[in-house]
């Protein structure tokens, strides 16, 4: 590879990573196609009357795990989840929706949503980790978020590339050391708009607003340990159209109607872990240090470059 070709490759990779990172988080709100026929309800232990190939899925049932003592630690893998793991079915008949028997004991949907919202109101800050496997590339995002202010400072990495994002006071920044590039939310430039979209998609507040707005039913799976914390695991059915409406989003280029999310809540109803499987791509989000102070500041004026 010539020096010029190598330079072009690095520039292309730098342009691609923000979109890749955004795609990872975007998966939380609907990145796969699910069946259009009636789907199981969380908490439903009934047996389907029509023959459905429950066991022919080629999607991955694995999720990620690992201790979280700071926003910079990286999850490590674990072998499996016990709950439902949705995969896509695009009309070929080769993919599956999970068995209804795996969605747990029925829980009141409104009570579940209110408990989670109350936990977020009481402890509106956290250290967040997200990990996604995309076509053999692992995308990781770690950092602190203040949900009250919808402020975040996140590091997103894939392979050898790393980007730092910051959002505070309705201003958005991408690090290009030693400077911060401010992203103009009114820009008509497609690259600038794409970068802004990726920063906004990293917002835990936005993701949880969509998740809670889209929940249609909930099933309790029982108690499980998450990073040393005793939690209760729930499987929830999420309507992706409702989820998008809850965050004022435009329709996504997907035929997905529903997703199953596995959610682990601690004794204070705070989310410790959230997993959704997208046709073999597993998105895992972990959060800890809920309610601890975080200090996310606008970069110094001397460090800011306008996009």
C-alpha positions as CSV (number, residue, x, y, z in Angstrom):
1,X,0.0,0.0,0.0
2,X,1.4,3.4,-1.0
3,X,1.6,6.2,1.5
4,X,-1.2,8.0,-0.3
5,X,-3.4,4.9,-0.2
6,X,-2.7,4.4,3.5
7,X,-3.6,8.1,4.2
8,X,-6.9,7.7,2.3
9,X,-7.6,4.5,4.2
10,X,-7.1,6.2,7.6
11,X,-9.3,9.1,6.6
12,X,-12.1,6.8,5.4
13,X,-11.8,4.9,8.7
14,X,-12.1,8.1,10.7
15,X,-15.2,9.1,8.8
16,X,-16.7,5.6,9.2
17,X,-16.3,5.2,12.9
18,X,-18.9,7.8,14.1
19,X,-21.4,6.2,11.8
20,X,-20.5,2.7,13.0
21,X,-20.8,3.8,16.6
22,X,-24.1,5.4,15.9
23,X,-25.3,2.2,14.2
24,X,-24.4,0.3,17.4
25,X,-26.5,2.5,19.6
26,X,-29.2,2.8,17.0
27,X,-29.6,-1.0,17.3
28,X,-31.2,-0.4,20.7
29,X,-34.2,1.1,19.0
30,X,-34.7,-1.4,16.2
31,X,-32.1,-2.8,13.9
32,X,-33.6,-6.0,12.8
33,X,-36.7,-7.3,11.1
34,X,-39.1,-9.4,13.2
35,X,-42.2,-11.3,12.3
36,X,-45.3,-9.4,11.3
37,X,-47.6,-12.1,12.6
38,X,-48.7,-12.0,16.3
39,X,-45.7,-12.1,18.6
40,X,-45.5,-13.5,22.1
41,X,-46.2,-11.2,25.0
42,X,-43.7,-10.9,27.8
43,X,-45.1,-12.9,30.7
44,X,-47.1,-15.2,28.4
45,X,-46.4,-18.9,29.1
46,X,-48.8,-20.2,26.5
47,X,-47.9,-22.6,23.7
48,X,-48.1,-21.3,20.1
49,X,-50.9,-23.0,18.1
50,X,-49.2,-22.6,14.7
51,X,-46.0,-24.5,13.9
52,X,-43.1,-22.0,14.3
53,X,-39.4,-23.1,13.9
54,X,-38.4,-21.8,17.4
55,X,-35.1,-23.7,17.4
56,X,-33.7,-22.8,14.0
57,X,-32.3,-19.4,14.8
58,X,-28.8,-18.6,13.5
59,X,-28.6,-15.5,15.6
60,X,-26.2,-15.3,18.5
61,X,-27.6,-15.8,22.0
62,X,-24.4,-14.5,23.7
63,X,-24.1,-11.3,25.6
64,X,-21.3,-9.4,27.2
65,X,-20.4,-9.1,30.8
66,X,-17.8,-7.7,33.1
67,X,-17.2,-5.6,36.1
68,X,-17.8,-1.9,35.9
69,X,-15.8,0.2,38.3
70,X,-15.4,3.2,36.0
71,X,-16.5,4.5,32.7
72,X,-13.3,3.3,31.1
73,X,-13.5,-0.4,31.7
74,X,-14.4,-2.8,28.9
75,X,-17.0,-5.6,29.1
76,X,-15.8,-9.2,28.6
77,X,-17.9,-11.9,27.1
78,X,-20.0,-14.5,28.8
79,X,-21.5,-17.5,27.2
80,X,-25.3,-17.1,27.1
81,X,-28.4,-15.5,28.4
82,X,-31.4,-17.5,29.7
83,X,-34.1,-15.2,28.4
84,X,-35.6,-14.6,25.1
85,X,-33.2,-13.5,22.3
86,X,-35.1,-12.1,19.3
87,X,-33.8,-12.5,15.8
88,X,-35.0,-11.4,12.5
89,X,-37.4,-13.0,10.0
90,X,-37.4,-11.3,6.6
91,X,-39.8,-13.6,4.9
92,X,-37.3,-16.4,4.3
93,X,-38.6,-18.6,7.1
94,X,-35.1,-19.3,8.3
95,X,-35.0,-17.0,11.3
96,X,-37.1,-17.1,14.4
97,X,-38.9,-15.3,17.2
98,X,-38.2,-16.7,20.7
99,X,-40.5,-19.1,22.4
100,X,-43.2,-17.4,24.5
101,X,-42.4,-19.7,27.4
102,X,-39.0,-17.9,27.9
103,X,-40.5,-14.5,28.7
104,X,-41.2,-15.0,32.4
105,X,-44.0,-14.3,34.8
106,X,-46.3,-11.5,33.7
107,X,-45.6,-8.1,35.4
108,X,-47.8,-5.0,35.2
109,X,-46.4,-2.9,32.4
110,X,-47.4,0.6,33.8
111,X,-46.0,-0.3,37.2
112,X,-42.7,-1.5,35.7
113,X,-42.3,1.7,33.6
114,X,-43.1,4.0,36.6
115,X,-40.6,2.1,38.8
116,X,-37.8,2.6,36.3
117,X,-38.7,6.3,35.7
118,X,-38.8,6.9,39.5
119,X,-35.3,5.3,39.8
120,X,-34.0,7.6,37.1
121,X,-35.5,10.6,38.8
122,X,-34.0,9.7,42.1
123,X,-30.5,8.9,40.7
124,X,-30.1,10.8,37.4
125,X,-26.4,10.1,36.7
126,X,-24.4,7.1,35.8
127,X,-21.3,5.6,34.3
128,X,-22.3,3.8,31.1
129,X,-20.8,1.0,29.0
130,X,-22.1,-0.2,25.7
131,X,-20.7,-3.0,23.5
132,X,-21.8,-4.1,20.1
133,X,-20.4,-6.7,17.7
134,X,-20.9,-5.5,14.1
135,X,-19.6,-7.7,11.3
136,X,-16.6,-8.9,13.3
137,X,-15.9,-5.4,14.6
138,X,-16.4,-4.6,18.3
139,X,-17.7,-1.1,19.0
140,X,-17.4,0.0,22.6
141,X,-18.7,3.2,24.2
142,X,-17.9,4.2,27.8
143,X,-18.3,7.3,29.9
144,X,-20.4,9.4,32.2
145,X,-23.8,10.8,31.7
146,X,-26.0,13.3,33.5
147,X,-29.6,12.4,32.6
148,X,-31.2,15.4,34.2
149,X,-29.1,17.7,32.0
150,X,-29.0,15.2,29.1
151,X,-25.2,15.8,29.2
152,X,-22.6,13.1,28.3
153,X,-18.9,12.6,27.8
154,X,-18.3,9.3,26.0
155,X,-15.4,7.6,24.4
156,X,-16.2,5.4,21.4
157,X,-13.7,2.9,20.0
158,X,-13.5,0.3,17.3
159,X,-10.4,-1.5,16.3
160,X,-7.5,1.0,16.7
161,X,-9.7,4.1,16.3
162,X,-11.1,6.1,19.2
163,X,-13.3,9.2,19.3
164,X,-14.4,11.3,22.2
165,X,-17.8,13.0,22.2
166,X,-19.3,15.5,24.6
167,X,-22.8,17.0,24.8
168,X,-23.6,19.7,27.3
169,X,-26.0,22.7,27.4
170,X,-27.4,21.7,24.0
171,X,-24.0,21.9,22.4
172,X,-22.2,19.0,20.8
173,X,-18.5,18.4,20.4
174,X,-16.2,15.9,18.8
175,X,-12.6,15.8,20.1
176,X,-9.7,16.3,17.7
177,X,-6.9,16.8,20.2
178,X,-5.9,19.3,21.3
179,X,-9.1,20.9,20.1
180,X,-12.8,20.2,20.3
181,X,-14.8,20.6,17.1
182,X,-18.3,22.0,17.8
183,X,-21.0,20.4,15.8
184,X,-23.5,22.9,14.4
185,X,-27.0,21.5,14.9
186,X,-28.4,23.7,12.1
187,X,-25.8,22.6,9.6
188,X,-27.1,21.3,6.3
189,X,-23.9,19.3,5.6
190,X,-24.7,15.6,5.6
191,X,-21.5,14.6,7.3
192,X,-22.0,17.1,10.1
193,X,-25.6,16.0,10.5
194,X,-24.5,12.4,10.7
195,X,-22.0,13.2,13.4
196,X,-24.6,15.0,15.4
197,X,-27.0,12.1,15.1
198,X,-24.3,9.8,16.5
199,X,-23.7,12.0,19.5
200,X,-27.5,12.2,20.2
201,X,-27.8,8.4,19.9
202,X,-25.2,8.0,22.6
203,X,-27.6,9.7,25.1
204,X,-28.8,7.2,27.7
205,X,-31.7,9.5,28.5
206,X,-32.8,9.4,24.8
207,X,-32.4,5.6,24.6
208,X,-34.4,5.0,27.9
209,X,-37.1,7.4,26.8
210,X,-37.5,5.4,23.7
211,X,-37.3,2.0,25.5
212,X,-39.8,2.9,28.2
213,X,-42.1,4.6,25.7
214,X,-42.1,1.5,23.5
215,X,-42.6,-1.2,26.3
216,X,-45.9,-3.1,25.7
217,X,-45.5,-6.0,28.1
218,X,-43.1,-7.3,30.8
219,X,-42.2,-10.7,32.2
220,X,-40.1,-11.4,35.3
221,X,-37.4,-13.9,35.0
222,X,-36.1,-14.1,38.6
223,X,-33.0,-13.0,40.5
224,X,-29.5,-12.8,39.0
225,X,-26.2,-11.3,40.0
226,X,-24.8,-8.5,37.9
227,X,-21.3,-7.4,38.7
228,X,-21.8,-8.3,42.4
229,X,-25.2,-6.6,42.6
230,X,-28.4,-8.6,43.3
231,X,-30.8,-7.8,40.5
232,X,-34.1,-8.9,39.1
233,X,-34.2,-9.8,35.4
234,X,-37.1,-8.8,33.2
235,X,-37.9,-9.5,29.6
236,X,-39.8,-6.8,27.9
237,X,-41.6,-6.5,24.5
238,X,-40.8,-3.2,22.8
239,X,-42.9,-1.7,20.0
240,X,-40.3,0.0,17.8
241,X,-42.7,2.5,16.3
242,X,-43.8,3.6,19.8
243,X,-40.2,3.8,20.9
244,X,-39.3,6.1,18.0
245,X,-42.4,8.3,18.6
246,X,-41.3,8.6,22.2
247,X,-38.1,10.4,21.2
248,X,-39.6,12.3,18.2
249,X,-37.6,10.2,15.8
250,X,-38.2,9.8,12.1
251,X,-39.1,6.3,10.8
252,X,-36.1,4.0,10.6
253,X,-35.2,2.0,7.5
254,X,-36.3,-1.3,9.0
255,X,-39.2,-3.6,8.9
256,X,-38.8,-4.4,12.6
257,X,-42.1,-4.2,14.5
258,X,-41.0,-5.5,17.9
259,X,-37.9,-6.3,19.9
260,X,-37.3,-8.2,23.1
261,X,-35.1,-6.5,25.7
262,X,-33.6,-8.2,28.7
263,X,-33.3,-5.7,31.6
264,X,-31.7,-6.2,35.0
265,X,-32.9,-3.9,37.8
266,X,-31.4,-3.6,41.2
267,X,-33.3,-3.1,44.5
268,X,-33.7,0.6,43.7
269,X,-35.1,-0.2,40.3
270,X,-32.0,1.2,38.5
271,X,-31.0,-0.4,35.3
272,X,-27.7,-2.4,35.8
273,X,-27.8,-4.1,32.5
274,X,-29.8,-4.1,29.3
275,X,-29.4,-6.5,26.4
276,X,-31.1,-6.8,23.0
277,X,-30.1,-9.3,20.3
278,X,-30.4,-8.2,16.7
279,X,-30.2,-11.2,14.3
280,X,-26.8,-12.3,15.6
281,X,-25.7,-8.8,16.7
282,X,-25.8,-8.4,20.5
283,X,-26.1,-5.0,22.0
284,X,-25.2,-4.9,25.7
285,X,-25.5,-1.8,27.9
286,X,-24.3,-1.6,31.5
287,X,-24.7,1.2,34.0
288,X,-23.4,1.7,37.5
289,X,-22.4,4.4,40.0
290,X,-26.0,5.7,39.7
291,X,-26.6,9.0,41.5
292,X,-22.9,9.8,42.0
293,X,-21.8,13.3,41.0
294,X,-20.6,13.8,37.4
295,X,-19.0,17.0,36.1
296,X,-19.4,17.5,32.4
297,X,-18.3,20.9,31.2
298,X,-18.3,22.8,28.0
299,X,-14.7,22.8,26.6
300,X,-12.8,26.0,27.2
301,X,-13.4,28.6,24.5
302,X,-9.8,28.5,23.4
303,X,-10.1,24.8,22.7
304,X,-13.2,25.0,20.5
305,X,-13.1,25.0,16.7
306,X,-16.3,25.6,14.8
307,X,-17.3,22.9,12.3
